[in-house]
């Protein structure tokens, strides 16, 4: 059986679907569980989407820490 290769477009589609259906973005853990990959791999896919400026990550007001569920889609 052949396994589909995961790419950033698949992860972006998952983020968009999550926002549309639940009103909140997925966490790194939810992304990893959905695609059956490690949390570090999910983090790399999300980081790649940030690098290409497809999404951005919201930071905490009082520090430079990233907020859980802080993914924000860029307007296309």
mmCIF file as gemmi writes it, N, C-alpha and C atoms, coordinates in Angstrom:
data_model
loop_
_atom_site.group_PDB
_atom_site.id
_atom_site.type_symbol
_atom_site.label_atom_id
_atom_site.label_alt_id
_atom_site.label_comp_id
_atom_site.label_asym_id
_atom_site.label_entity_id
_atom_site.label_seq_id
_atom_site.pdbx_PDB_ins_code
_atom_site.Cartn_x
_atom_site.Cartn_y
_atom_site.Cartn_z
_atom_site.occupancy
_atom_site.B_iso_or_equiv
_atom_site.pdbx_formal_charge
_atom_site.auth_seq_id
_atom_site.auth_asym_id
_atom_site.pdbx_PDB_model_num
ATOM 1 N N . UNK Axp A 1 ? 0.84 -1.186 0 1 0 ? 1 A 1
ATOM 2 C CA . UNK Axp A 1 ? 0 0 0 1 0 ? 1 A 1
ATOM 3 C C . UNK Axp A 1 ? 0.88 1.242 0 1 0 ? 1 A 1
ATOM 4 N N . UNK Axp A 2 ? 0.518 2.211 -0.79 1 0 ? 2 A 1
ATOM 5 C CA . UNK Axp A 2 ? 1.307 3.431 -0.929 1 0 ? 2 A 1
ATOM 6 C C . UNK Axp A 2 ? 0.781 4.52 0.007 1 0 ? 2 A 1
ATOM 7 N N . UNK Axp A 3 ? 1.671 5.162 0.715 1 0 ? 3 A 1
ATOM 8 C CA . UNK Axp A 3 ? 1.317 6.232 1.639 1 0 ? 3 A 1
ATOM 9 C C . UNK Axp A 3 ? 1.456 7.572 0.941 1 0 ? 3 A 1
ATOM 10 N N . UNK Axp A 4 ? 0.464 8.455 1.141 1 0 ? 4 A 1
ATOM 11 C CA . UNK Axp A 4 ? 0.515 9.786 0.548 1 0 ? 4 A 1
ATOM 12 C C . UNK Axp A 4 ? 1.587 10.616 1.253 1 0 ? 4 A 1
ATOM 13 N N . UNK Axp A 5 ? 2.349 11.337 0.476 1 0 ? 5 A 1
ATOM 14 C CA . UNK Axp A 5 ? 3.392 12.199 1.04 1 0 ? 5 A 1
ATOM 15 C C . UNK Axp A 5 ? 2.742 13.499 1.514 1 0 ? 5 A 1
ATOM 16 N N . UNK Axp A 6 ? 3.018 13.854 2.749 1 0 ? 6 A 1
ATOM 17 C CA . UNK Axp A 6 ? 2.467 15.06 3.353 1 0 ? 6 A 1
ATOM 18 C C . UNK Axp A 6 ? 3.263 16.271 2.901 1 0 ? 6 A 1
ATOM 19 N N . UNK Axp A 7 ? 2.563 17.379 2.644 1 0 ? 7 A 1
ATOM 20 C CA . UNK Axp A 7 ? 3.254 18.628 2.329 1 0 ? 7 A 1
ATOM 21 C C . UNK Axp A 7 ? 2.569 19.784 3.053 1 0 ? 7 A 1
ATOM 22 N N . UNK Axp A 8 ? 3.15 20.953 2.946 1 0 ? 8 A 1
ATOM 23 C CA . UNK Axp A 8 ? 2.645 22.131 3.665 1 0 ? 8 A 1
ATOM 24 C C . UNK Axp A 8 ? 1.237 22.515 3.233 1 0 ? 8 A 1
ATOM 25 N N . UNK Axp A 9 ? 0.887 22.255 1.974 1 0 ? 9 A 1
ATOM 26 C CA . UNK Axp A 9 ? -0.469 22.578 1.501 1 0 ? 9 A 1
ATOM 27 C C . UNK Axp A 9 ? -1.518 21.758 2.241 1 0 ? 9 A 1
ATOM 28 N N . UNK Axp A 10 ? -1.196 20.5 2.543 1 0 ? 10 A 1
ATOM 29 C CA . UNK Axp A 10 ? -2.119 19.654 3.304 1 0 ? 10 A 1
ATOM 30 C C . UNK Axp A 10 ? -2.315 20.21 4.712 1 0 ? 10 A 1
ATOM 31 N N . UNK Axp A 11 ? -1.228 20.648 5.319 1 0 ? 11 A 1
ATOM 32 C CA . UNK Axp A 11 ? -1.301 21.205 6.672 1 0 ? 11 A 1
ATOM 33 C C . UNK Axp A 11 ? -2.098 22.515 6.653 1 0 ? 11 A 1
ATOM 34 N N . UNK Axp A 12 ? -1.874 23.341 5.651 1 0 ? 12 A 1
ATOM 35 C CA . UNK Axp A 12 ? -2.623 24.598 5.541 1 0 ? 12 A 1
ATOM 36 C C . UNK Axp A 12 ? -4.115 24.316 5.375 1 0 ? 12 A 1
ATOM 37 N N . UNK Axp A 13 ? -4.458 23.339 4.576 1 0 ? 13 A 1
ATOM 38 C CA . UNK Axp A 13 ? -5.862 22.965 4.378 1 0 ? 13 A 1
ATOM 39 C C . UNK Axp A 13 ? -6.472 22.515 5.697 1 0 ? 13 A 1
ATOM 40 N N . UNK Axp A 14 ? -5.711 21.756 6.492 1 0 ? 14 A 1
ATOM 41 C CA . UNK Axp A 14 ? -6.193 21.315 7.808 1 0 ? 14 A 1
ATOM 42 C C . UNK Axp A 14 ? -6.431 22.507 8.734 1 0 ? 14 A 1
ATOM 43 N N . UNK Axp A 15 ? -5.515 23.469 8.732 1 0 ? 15 A 1
ATOM 44 C CA . UNK Axp A 15 ? -5.665 24.665 9.571 1 0 ? 15 A 1
ATOM 45 C C . UNK Axp A 15 ? -6.921 25.439 9.157 1 0 ? 15 A 1
ATOM 46 N N . UNK Axp A 16 ? -7.102 25.629 7.858 1 0 ? 16 A 1
ATOM 47 C CA . UNK Axp A 16 ? -8.285 26.356 7.357 1 0 ? 16 A 1
ATOM 48 C C . UNK Axp A 16 ? -9.578 25.633 7.732 1 0 ? 16 A 1
ATOM 49 N N . UNK Axp A 17 ? -9.589 24.323 7.571 1 0 ? 17 A 1
ATOM 50 C CA . UNK Axp A 17 ? -10.779 23.534 7.896 1 0 ? 17 A 1
ATOM 51 C C . UNK Axp A 17 ? -11.091 23.626 9.384 1 0 ? 17 A 1
ATOM 52 N N . UNK Axp A 18 ? -10.071 23.537 10.209 1 0 ? 18 A 1
ATOM 53 C CA . UNK Axp A 18 ? -10.266 23.642 11.649 1 0 ? 18 A 1
ATOM 54 C C . UNK Axp A 18 ? -10.849 25.004 12.028 1 0 ? 18 A 1
ATOM 55 N N . UNK Axp A 19 ? -10.314 26.046 11.437 1 0 ? 19 A 1
ATOM 56 C CA . UNK Axp A 19 ? -10.832 27.39 11.72 1 0 ? 19 A 1
ATOM 57 C C . UNK Axp A 19 ? -12.281 27.532 11.275 1 0 ? 19 A 1
ATOM 58 N N . UNK Axp A 20 ? -12.594 26.981 10.127 1 0 ? 20 A 1
ATOM 59 C CA . UNK Axp A 20 ? -13.953 27.093 9.592 1 0 ? 20 A 1
ATOM 60 C C . UNK Axp A 20 ? -14.954 26.287 10.418 1 0 ? 20 A 1
ATOM 61 N N . UNK Axp A 21 ? -14.597 25.052 10.76 1 0 ? 21 A 1
ATOM 62 C CA . UNK Axp A 21 ? -15.53 24.174 11.461 1 0 ? 21 A 1
ATOM 63 C C . UNK Axp A 21 ? -15.635 24.458 12.953 1 0 ? 21 A 1
ATOM 64 N N . UNK Axp A 22 ? -14.492 24.758 13.601 1 0 ? 22 A 1
ATOM 65 C CA . UNK Axp A 22 ? -14.492 24.928 15.053 1 0 ? 22 A 1
ATOM 66 C C . UNK Axp A 22 ? -14.343 26.367 15.509 1 0 ? 22 A 1
ATOM 67 N N . UNK Axp A 23 ? -13.886 27.226 14.6 1 0 ? 23 A 1
ATOM 68 C CA . UNK Axp A 23 ? -13.693 28.623 14.965 1 0 ? 23 A 1
ATOM 69 C C . UNK Axp A 23 ? -12.373 28.904 15.662 1 0 ? 23 A 1
ATOM 70 N N . UNK Axp A 24 ? -11.545 27.881 15.827 1 0 ? 24 A 1
ATOM 71 C CA . UNK Axp A 24 ? -10.236 28.033 16.458 1 0 ? 24 A 1
ATOM 72 C C . UNK Axp A 24 ? -9.206 27.245 15.652 1 0 ? 24 A 1
ATOM 73 N N . UNK Axp A 25 ? -7.964 27.715 15.647 1 0 ? 25 A 1
ATOM 74 C CA . UNK Axp A 25 ? -6.932 26.967 14.926 1 0 ? 25 A 1
ATOM 75 C C . UNK Axp A 25 ? -6.503 25.735 15.719 1 0 ? 25 A 1
ATOM 76 N N . UNK Axp A 26 ? -5.935 24.744 15.048 1 0 ? 26 A 1
ATOM 77 C CA . UNK Axp A 26 ? -5.472 23.556 15.752 1 0 ? 26 A 1
ATOM 78 C C . UNK Axp A 26 ? -4.169 23.82 16.489 1 0 ? 26 A 1
ATOM 79 N N . UNK Axp A 27 ? -3.915 23.035 17.514 1 0 ? 27 A 1
ATOM 80 C CA . UNK Axp A 27 ? -2.631 23.093 18.2 1 0 ? 27 A 1
ATOM 81 C C . UNK Axp A 27 ? -1.632 22.241 17.423 1 0 ? 27 A 1
ATOM 82 N N . UNK Axp A 28 ? -0.377 22.342 17.793 1 0 ? 28 A 1
ATOM 83 C CA . UNK Axp A 28 ? 0.654 21.504 17.167 1 0 ? 28 A 1
ATOM 84 C C . UNK Axp A 28 ? 0.33 20.033 17.429 1 0 ? 28 A 1
ATOM 85 N N . UNK Axp A 29 ? -0.092 19.719 18.633 1 0 ? 29 A 1
ATOM 86 C CA . UNK Axp A 29 ? -0.432 18.336 18.988 1 0 ? 29 A 1
ATOM 87 C C . UNK Axp A 29 ? -1.606 17.822 18.154 1 0 ? 29 A 1
ATOM 88 N N . UNK Axp A 30 ? -2.636 18.631 17.973 1 0 ? 30 A 1
ATOM 89 C CA . UNK Axp A 30 ? -3.772 18.217 17.149 1 0 ? 30 A 1
ATOM 90 C C . UNK Axp A 30 ? -3.35 17.999 15.701 1 0 ? 30 A 1
ATOM 91 N N . UNK Axp A 31 ? -2.48 18.856 15.209 1 0 ? 31 A 1
ATOM 92 C CA . UNK Axp A 31 ? -1.971 18.699 13.845 1 0 ? 31 A 1
ATOM 93 C C . UNK Axp A 31 ? -1.182 17.403 13.718 1 0 ? 31 A 1
ATOM 94 N N . UNK Axp A 32 ? -0.333 17.135 14.685 1 0 ? 32 A 1
ATOM 95 C CA . UNK Axp A 32 ? 0.464 15.902 14.67 1 0 ? 32 A 1
ATOM 96 C C . UNK Axp A 32 ? -0.43 14.668 14.728 1 0 ? 32 A 1
ATOM 97 N N . UNK Axp A 33 ? -1.425 14.69 15.594 1 0 ? 33 A 1
ATOM 98 C CA . UNK Axp A 33 ? -2.331 13.55 15.714 1 0 ? 33 A 1
ATOM 99 C C . UNK Axp A 33 ? -3.139 13.332 14.434 1 0 ? 33 A 1
ATOM 100 N N . UNK Axp A 34 ? -3.602 14.399 13.827 1 0 ? 34 A 1
ATOM 101 C CA . UNK Axp A 34 ? -4.413 14.287 12.617 1 0 ? 34 A 1
ATOM 102 C C . UNK Axp A 34 ? -3.635 13.619 11.482 1 0 ? 34 A 1
ATOM 103 N N . UNK Axp A 35 ? -2.373 14.015 11.31 1 0 ? 35 A 1
ATOM 104 C CA . UNK Axp A 35 ? -1.557 13.48 10.225 1 0 ? 35 A 1
ATOM 105 C C . UNK Axp A 35 ? -0.727 12.262 10.645 1 0 ? 35 A 1
ATOM 106 N N . UNK Axp A 36 ? -0.837 11.856 11.91 1 0 ? 36 A 1
ATOM 107 C CA . UNK Axp A 36 ? -0.078 10.727 12.453 1 0 ? 36 A 1
ATOM 108 C C . UNK Axp A 36 ? 1.428 10.924 12.249 1 0 ? 36 A 1
ATOM 109 N N . UNK Axp A 37 ? 1.899 12.103 12.675 1 0 ? 37 A 1
ATOM 110 C CA . UNK Axp A 37 ? 3.32 12.448 12.612 1 0 ? 37 A 1
ATOM 111 C C . UNK Axp A 37 ? 3.747 12.92 13.998 1 0 ? 37 A 1
ATOM 112 N N . UNK Axp A 38 ? 5.042 13.107 14.185 1 0 ? 38 A 1
ATOM 113 C CA . UNK Axp A 38 ? 5.531 13.586 15.484 1 0 ? 38 A 1
ATOM 114 C C . UNK Axp A 38 ? 5.188 15.064 15.665 1 0 ? 38 A 1
ATOM 115 N N . UNK Axp A 39 ? 5.207 15.508 16.918 1 0 ? 39 A 1
ATOM 116 C CA . UNK Axp A 39 ? 4.936 16.925 17.2 1 0 ? 39 A 1
ATOM 117 C C . UNK Axp A 39 ? 6.021 17.812 16.589 1 0 ? 39 A 1
ATOM 118 N N . UNK Axp A 40 ? 7.256 17.331 16.581 1 0 ? 40 A 1
ATOM 119 C CA . UNK Axp A 40 ? 8.326 18.139 16.002 1 0 ? 40 A 1
ATOM 120 C C . UNK Axp A 40 ? 8.15 18.264 14.481 1 0 ? 40 A 1
ATOM 121 N N . UNK Axp A 41 ? 7.668 17.216 13.831 1 0 ? 41 A 1
ATOM 122 C CA . UNK Axp A 41 ? 7.407 17.297 12.386 1 0 ? 41 A 1
ATOM 123 C C . UNK Axp A 41 ? 6.262 18.269 12.109 1 0 ? 41 A 1
ATOM 124 N N . UNK Axp A 42 ? 5.215 18.199 12.922 1 0 ? 42 A 1
ATOM 125 C CA . UNK Axp A 42 ? 4.091 19.129 12.761 1 0 ? 42 A 1
ATOM 126 C C . UNK Axp A 42 ? 4.57 20.565 12.961 1 0 ? 42 A 1
ATOM 127 N N . UNK Axp A 43 ? 5.42 20.763 13.95 1 0 ? 43 A 1
ATOM 128 C CA . UNK Axp A 43 ? 5.973 22.094 14.209 1 0 ? 43 A 1
ATOM 129 C C . UNK Axp A 43 ? 6.762 22.602 13.002 1 0 ? 43 A 1
ATOM 130 N N . UNK Axp A 44 ? 7.531 21.716 12.376 1 0 ? 44 A 1
ATOM 131 C CA . UNK Axp A 44 ? 8.309 22.117 11.197 1 0 ? 44 A 1
ATOM 132 C C . UNK Axp A 44 ? 7.411 22.513 10.029 1 0 ? 44 A 1
ATOM 133 N N . UNK Axp A 45 ? 6.322 21.78 9.825 1 0 ? 45 A 1
ATOM 134 C CA . UNK Axp A 45 ? 5.39 22.142 8.756 1 0 ? 45 A 1
ATOM 135 C C . UNK Axp A 45 ? 4.76 23.512 9.027 1 0 ? 45 A 1
ATOM 136 N N . UNK Axp A 46 ? 4.365 23.752 10.283 1 0 ? 46 A 1
ATOM 137 C CA . UNK Axp A 46 ? 3.771 25.043 10.631 1 0 ? 46 A 1
ATOM 138 C C . UNK Axp A 46 ? 4.8 26.165 10.527 1 0 ? 46 A 1
ATOM 139 N N . UNK Axp A 47 ? 6.032 25.874 10.916 1 0 ? 47 A 1
ATOM 140 C CA . UNK Axp A 47 ? 7.104 26.868 10.806 1 0 ? 47 A 1
ATOM 141 C C . UNK Axp A 47 ? 7.359 27.215 9.34 1 0 ? 47 A 1
ATOM 142 N N . UNK Axp A 48 ? 7.3 26.208 8.473 1 0 ? 48 A 1
ATOM 143 C CA . UNK Axp A 48 ? 7.463 26.438 7.04 1 0 ? 48 A 1
ATOM 144 C C . UNK Axp A 48 ? 6.366 27.358 6.509 1 0 ? 48 A 1
ATOM 145 N N . UNK Axp A 49 ? 5.136 27.166 6.972 1 0 ? 49 A 1
ATOM 146 C CA . UNK Axp A 49 ? 4.034 28.039 6.554 1 0 ? 49 A 1
ATOM 147 C C . UNK Axp A 49 ? 4.241 29.468 7.054 1 0 ? 49 A 1
ATOM 148 N N . UNK Axp A 50 ? 4.847 29.621 8.22 1 0 ? 50 A 1
ATOM 149 C CA . UNK Axp A 50 ? 5.177 30.963 8.734 1 0 ? 50 A 1
ATOM 150 C C . UNK Axp A 50 ? 6.281 31.603 7.892 1 0 ? 50 A 1
ATOM 151 N N . UNK Axp A 51 ? 7.266 30.803 7.517 1 0 ? 51 A 1
ATOM 152 C CA . UNK Axp A 51 ? 8.39 31.299 6.719 1 0 ? 51 A 1
ATOM 153 C C . UNK Axp A 51 ? 7.915 31.802 5.357 1 0 ? 51 A 1
ATOM 154 N N . UNK Axp A 52 ? 6.96 31.091 4.77 1 0 ? 52 A 1
ATOM 155 C CA . UNK Axp A 52 ? 6.434 31.502 3.467 1 0 ? 52 A 1
ATOM 156 C C . UNK Axp A 52 ? 5.35 32.571 3.602 1 0 ? 52 A 1
ATOM 157 N N . UNK Axp A 53 ? 5.124 33.002 4.844 1 0 ? 53 A 1
ATOM 158 C CA . UNK Axp A 53 ? 4.16 34.058 5.164 1 0 ? 53 A 1
ATOM 159 C C . UNK Axp A 53 ? 2.728 33.694 4.781 1 0 ? 53 A 1
ATOM 160 N N . UNK Axp A 54 ? 2.422 32.396 4.833 1 0 ? 54 A 1
ATOM 161 C CA . UNK Axp A 54 ? 1.065 31.92 4.591 1 0 ? 54 A 1
ATOM 162 C C . UNK Axp A 54 ? 0.23 32.051 5.855 1 0 ? 54 A 1
ATOM 163 N N . UNK Axp A 55 ? 0.873 31.821 6.997 1 0 ? 55 A 1
ATOM 164 C CA . UNK Axp A 55 ? 0.237 32.014 8.298 1 0 ? 55 A 1
ATOM 165 C C . UNK Axp A 55 ? 1.199 32.807 9.167 1 0 ? 55 A 1
ATOM 166 N N . UNK Axp A 56 ? 0.687 33.309 10.275 1 0 ? 56 A 1
ATOM 167 C CA . UNK Axp A 56 ? 1.577 33.916 11.251 1 0 ? 56 A 1
ATOM 168 C C . UNK Axp A 56 ? 1.167 33.425 12.625 1 0 ? 56 A 1
ATOM 169 N N . UNK Axp A 57 ? 2.052 33.609 13.587 1 0 ? 57 A 1
ATOM 170 C CA . UNK Axp A 57 ? 1.824 33.116 14.94 1 0 ? 57 A 1
ATOM 171 C C . UNK Axp A 57 ? 1.711 34.307 15.874 1 0 ? 57 A 1
ATOM 172 N N . UNK Axp A 58 ? 0.652 34.302 16.676 1 0 ? 58 A 1
ATOM 173 C CA . UNK Axp A 58 ? 0.422 35.38 17.637 1 0 ? 58 A 1
ATOM 174 C C . UNK Axp A 58 ? 1.292 35.156 18.86 1 0 ? 58 A 1
ATOM 175 N N . UNK Axp A 59 ? 1.863 36.219 19.385 1 0 ? 59 A 1
ATOM 176 C CA . UNK Axp A 59 ? 2.716 36.161 20.582 1 0 ? 59 A 1
ATOM 177 C C . UNK Axp A 59 ? 1.944 36.692 21.787 1 0 ? 59 A 1
ATOM 178 N N . UNK Axp A 60 ? 2.378 36.281 22.963 1 0 ? 60 A 1
ATOM 179 C CA . UNK Axp A 60 ? 1.793 36.759 24.2 1 0 ? 60 A 1
ATOM 180 C C . UNK Axp A 60 ? 2.094 38.25 24.358 1 0 ? 60 A 1
ATOM 181 N N . UNK Axp A 61 ? 1.193 38.977 24.993 1 0 ? 61 A 1
ATOM 182 C CA . UNK Axp A 61 ? 1.384 40.421 25.159 1 0 ? 61 A 1
ATOM 183 C C . UNK Axp A 61 ? 2.554 40.761 26.063 1 0 ? 61 A 1
ATOM 184 N N . UNK Axp A 62 ? 2.766 39.957 27.091 1 0 ? 62 A 1
ATOM 185 C CA . UNK Axp A 62 ? 3.786 40.294 28.078 1 0 ? 62 A 1
ATOM 186 C C . UNK Axp A 62 ? 5.127 39.605 27.843 1 0 ? 62 A 1
ATOM 187 N N . UNK Axp A 63 ? 5.227 38.803 26.807 1 0 ? 63 A 1
ATOM 188 C CA . UNK Axp A 63 ? 6.499 38.146 26.52 1 0 ? 63 A 1
ATOM 189 C C . UNK Axp A 63 ? 6.579 37.807 25.039 1 0 ? 63 A 1
ATOM 190 N N . UNK Axp A 64 ? 7.648 37.154 24.682 1 0 ? 64 A 1
ATOM 191 C CA . UNK Axp A 64 ? 7.807 36.763 23.292 1 0 ? 64 A 1
ATOM 192 C C . UNK Axp A 64 ? 7.383 35.325 23.059 1 0 ? 64 A 1
ATOM 193 N N . UNK Axp A 65 ? 6.698 34.752 24.035 1 0 ? 65 A 1
ATOM 194 C CA . UNK Axp A 65 ? 6.249 33.367 23.914 1 0 ? 65 A 1
ATOM 195 C C . UNK Axp A 65 ? 5.07 33.276 22.959 1 0 ? 65 A 1
ATOM 196 N N . UNK Axp A 66 ? 5.02 32.157 22.26 1 0 ? 66 A 1
ATOM 197 C CA . UNK Axp A 66 ? 3.931 31.909 21.322 1 0 ? 66 A 1
ATOM 198 C C . UNK Axp A 66 ? 2.693 31.478 22.1 1 0 ? 66 A 1
ATOM 199 N N . UNK Axp A 67 ? 1.541 31.94 21.659 1 0 ? 67 A 1
ATOM 200 C CA . UNK Axp A 67 ? 0.276 31.623 22.305 1 0 ? 67 A 1
ATOM 201 C C . UNK Axp A 67 ? -0.269 30.315 21.725 1 0 ? 67 A 1
ATOM 202 N N . UNK Axp A 68 ? -0.754 29.434 22.587 1 0 ? 68 A 1
ATOM 203 C CA . UNK Axp A 68 ? -1.41 28.216 22.111 1 0 ? 68 A 1
ATOM 204 C C . UNK Axp A 68 ? -2.612 28.622 21.275 1 0 ? 68 A 1
ATOM 205 N N . UNK Axp A 69 ? -2.811 27.93 20.189 1 0 ? 69 A 1
ATOM 206 C CA . UNK Axp A 69 ? -3.885 28.238 19.232 1 0 ? 69 A 1
ATOM 207 C C . UNK Axp A 69 ? -3.728 29.647 18.678 1 0 ? 69 A 1
ATOM 208 N N . UNK Axp A 70 ? -2.482 30.074 18.511 1 0 ? 70 A 1
ATOM 209 C CA . UNK Axp A 70 ? -2.211 31.422 18.045 1 0 ? 70 A 1
ATOM 210 C C . UNK Axp A 70 ? -1.945 31.532 16.546 1 0 ? 70 A 1
ATOM 211 N N . UNK Axp A 71 ? -2.373 30.537 15.766 1 0 ? 71 A 1
ATOM 212 C CA . UNK Axp A 71 ? -2.159 30.611 14.321 1 0 ? 71 A 1
ATOM 213 C C . UNK Axp A 71 ? -3.169 31.567 13.701 1 0 ? 71 A 1
ATOM 214 N N . UNK Axp A 72 ? -2.69 32.418 12.824 1 0 ? 72 A 1
ATOM 215 C CA . UNK Axp A 72 ? -3.536 33.369 12.13 1 0 ? 72 A 1
ATOM 216 C C . UNK Axp A 72 ? -3.262 33.243 10.64 1 0 ? 72 A 1
ATOM 217 N N . UNK Axp A 73 ? -4.32 33.027 9.856 1 0 ? 73 A 1
ATOM 218 C CA . UNK Axp A 73 ? -4.164 32.924 8.403 1 0 ? 73 A 1
ATOM 219 C C . UNK Axp A 73 ? -3.976 34.3 7.805 1 0 ? 73 A 1
ATOM 220 N N . UNK Axp A 74 ? -3.089 34.393 6.846 1 0 ? 74 A 1
ATOM 221 C CA . UNK Axp A 74 ? -2.893 35.643 6.111 1 0 ? 74 A 1
ATOM 222 C C . UNK Axp A 74 ? -3.985 35.731 5.062 1 0 ? 74 A 1
ATOM 223 N N . UNK Axp A 75 ? -4.437 36.905 4.759 1 0 ? 75 A 1
ATOM 224 C CA . UNK Axp A 75 ? -5.429 37.109 3.713 1 0 ? 75 A 1
ATOM 225 C C . UNK Axp A 75 ? -4.793 36.854 2.365 1 0 ? 75 A 1
ATOM 226 N N . UNK Axp A 76 ? -5.492 36.074 1.528 1 0 ? 76 A 1
ATOM 227 C CA . UNK Axp A 76 ? -4.909 35.789 0.213 1 0 ? 76 A 1
ATOM 228 C C . UNK Axp A 76 ? -5.476 36.655 -0.874 1 0 ? 76 A 1
